[in-house]
Amino acid sequence: MKRKAFESVINQGVFSFNLNGEVKEIQIDEDIPSDILQALWQDHKLNAMDNPYGTCHSRLKGNCPHMEAPPCLTCNGGSPCRDLAIGFSDYDVQKYELHVKTTLKAIEIAKQRGREDMAVKQESNLHRYQGILHNIREGNVIFGRQERMNRK
């Protein structure tokens, strides 16, 4: 779905890129070689970061301050937000399994494309997600306000 939308935009002739040192605009009636289209798509995906809310394109403008440290998971001195509860919902295990899966894929693609900088940043999140997943699979809950759970 995303790939089709990406191709649709490029096929409208609204995108230009550097080809052999020349800037070339793709016209509506031109066919785009599949290897160039694949390279553009991979570059787009490597420079953006999947997160729980969608795909962040802040990386395209520079270095996203949250790429290595998702705010909800690190804003409390490197620990999760005191108001974030992980493990309360039946869906939390599935969420973190998906985080691990997509982060592993992002690392694999980054390494294939020689983007060690992106791989390293994703690896720190991978370790964070794997740790959380392990804890909640064991039946534990991560919650910064334990006193709320002890109310009578």
N, C-alpha and C positions, 0 to 999 in steps of 0.2 A: 504494500500500500504506500509506504513512504517512498520507496524506490520509484514507483509509478508517478507519484507527485513530483519528485525530483526530476525525472526524465521529461515530464510534461513542461515544467518550467524551462528547462534547457531547450526543448524542442520549440518553444515559443520565440527563441532568438533573443532572450533577455540576458544571456550569460556569455561572458567572453573569458578567454583564458589564454595563457602564453603557450604557444606551440612553436618549438624550434626557434625561440628567441623573438617571435613575432606575436603581437596581440591579434587574435583572430576571434571575430564575433560569429557565433553560430546563428545562421539565418533559418527562418521557419522552414524553408523548402530544402535545406541541406540534411543529408544523413550524417549522423555522428558515428565515427568508427567505435565499435563496441569496446576496444581496449582503452580508448580515451574516456568514454563514458564510465567505464569501470574505475579508472584511475580517479576521475573527478568524484565519483560516489564514495570511494574509499577515503579520499582526502577529506571530504565533507564529514564522513563518519568518524575519522580519527581526530579531527579538530573539534568535534562536539563531544559532549559527554552525556551518556544516558544517566538519568537519576530517577528517583522515585516519582518525580512529578512530570517527566517528559525528557526531552533532549535539550541540554543547555548549550547554547551557542556563544556563551561568554568567552570561551576559549578562542573563538575566531577573532575576537577583538584584543586579545592579550591573555594574561594568565588569570584564570578565575580563582578568587581567593578561597572558594569552597570546594575546589576539585579534590584536594587531598583530605579535606576535613569537612564532611557534610555537617552543616551547622547544628542540626538537631542531635547529631551523634557526638559532637565535640565541644559545644559551646560552654560547657560547665568544666572549664579547666582541662579539656581533653576527654571528658566523660560526657555521656548523654545528658541532654537537658533534664533538669529536675522534674519537669512536667511531662516528659515523654515516657510512656509505658510500653515496653516491648515484651510480648509474651502473653498479654491479656486477651488478645484477639486470636480466634482460631485460624486466622489467615496470616498471622505473623511468620510462621514457619515457611509458608509458601512465598511470602514477600522476600524473605532473606535467602531462600533457595534461588529465587529469580535474580536477586542482587548478585549472588555468587556466580551463577551461570552467565549473566551478561557481562560481569566484570572479567571473568576468565576469557570470554570471547574477545572483549576489548583489548586485553593484554596480548592475546594471540595475534590479533590483527595488527596491533601496534608493532610487535616484534617482527612480523612478516614484512612490514613496510619500513623497518629501520627506525622506528620512533621509540627509542629506549626511554626518552624523557616522559612520554605518555605512559609507557608500560610501568615505569617506576611509580608514578603517581597513582595509577590504578591498583598496583600491588598493595599499597598501604591500605586502601579501601577494602581490597579482597581479604586481607588479614582481619580487619575490623569486622566485616560481614561474616566471615567464617567463625570468629569468636562468638559473636552474637547468636548465630545459628546454632552452634554447639550448645550454648547455654539454654536457649529456649527449647531445643529438642530434648534436653534433659529434664524439662518441666519447670525450669527456673523462670522467674520474671525479673526483668530489669526495669527498675522504677526508682527515681531519685527522691521520692517523697514517701519513704517508708512509713512515716507517721500517719499518713492518710489511710494506710492499710490496717493500722492498729487501733482505729477509732472504735469506740463501743457504742 
